[in-house]
Amino acid sequence: MDLSQPGIELAQALEADPLLPGAVLLDRGAFAGLLSRRRFFKHLSRQYGPELFLHRPLRVMYQYAHVPLLVLSGSTLVVQAGRAALERSPDLLYEPLAVESQEGCYCLLDIHQLLVAQSQIHELAMQRIQEQTRAQVIQAEKMASLGRMVAGISHEIKNPVNFISGNVVYLTQYARDLIELVTAYEALLPEIPETLQQLRSTMEFDFLREDLPKLIDSMAIGADKLKKTVAGLQSFSHVGSENFKAADLHDCIESTLIVLNNRLREGVEVIRTYGELPLVACQSGHLSQVFMNLLANAVDALLEVQNQIPPLERQRWQPTIMIRTQCMDALPADLAAIEPASIAAVEPRTMDVTGWVMVEIADNGPGIPEAIQTKIFETFFTTKPIGKGTGLGLAITHEIIARHGGHLRLRSPRWPETYPDRPFDLPGTSFEVWLPLTAEL
């Protein structure tokens, strides 16, 4: 209302709407202040109040009822607004606030409505925390169940694999001995009987003598590969272990790649650039889960792009995951300025950091838009379609790395100098896992 309007118009407006907290006052269209319901009726109830204020301009009453204003911008958070309102002097606690929603546009906010909104936000926050905790517990149970299942399967496979692998050695020697024996008989017999000649021709003995060692060698290679697969599955199955033990991060990465091998066969190339790494004190099963989340996300992004490219154009783009490991004396400057607060809260042991290990998992996929990079580690945030993403993977990954006293850094677009010999036409994404080396080892 304009300050030139009579007070009776404000009285009529307040009586017509019992929930109206007051009025925004304008002076020739410009914001001049506000007059609350409480102060308006307080001055109106004084002796001769109606005669003094009802038929005179609101400017008159405002001169008497004027109090310090609390004006907030429309972008102010509800919690911040509530704190600012409660920090006012006691006689102003029940005064409404002025909110500038747009330049030159003001509205009133009742303190009661503000406190109700603040309490609702608190309830929603508690509900979300409970949902996050419940979801993380379910995810942890799933990973533990997966670990038990993988451990059981790998145990059942391990014995027959060892049986095959162990006996291949003897089979190789037996075959070699038999071939040498037949060769010796052939050298001693001047003429081979017709019956043996026919048998030799029927079984294609010359081919058999040449191919049998190759066949046994291929069996040995297959058995050895199967043993490595079982070892990788057993390493991955330790996901529920809570103890910090010395572990080889390369083994953790390779065991994860074994689990993902079926998806990698869809055309994803993996380039390994491994540096010399010492053993790292860590929860190896949990770190395997970190690598699983990062690698699985990279595979999802690459295959999604590949499926969108016309078949004739796919030869121009090779979906690639690049894994790089390196041992560093110190953190980069931007990470060194960040104190991993979770060390004290989650891992109370004293850590004498002697260096850092960096594991980078990068891809040449579509990248992550800058607008959502700040949200990417939030619980339940996902860019995947409904039913394909839980929004827990990166949140849990971030928590596990924090528990280890480490850092997780996202780069998208991926810095080109990281892999200068492989120029790609897509921006790509890079996740760097930084883990501390301790004097305990």
ZIJOPE-V914720 format. One line per field, one symbol per residue. burial: + if it has 24 or more other ideal C-beta (glycine too) atoms within 12 Angstrom, else -. A space follows every 50 residues. Layout:
burial = ???
This chain:
burial = +-+-+-+--++-++-----+++++++----+++++++++++-++------ --++-+++++++--+-+-++++-----+--++-++--------++++++- -----++++++--+---+-------------+---+--++--+--++--+ +--+--++--+--++--+---+--+------+------------------ -----------+---+---+--+--++++++++++++++++--+--++++ ++++++++++--++---+-++-----++-+++++++++++++++++++++ ++++++----------++++++++++++--+---+----+--+---+--- +-+--+++++++++++++-------++-++-++------+++++++++++ ++++++++++++++---+---+-+-+++++++++++++---
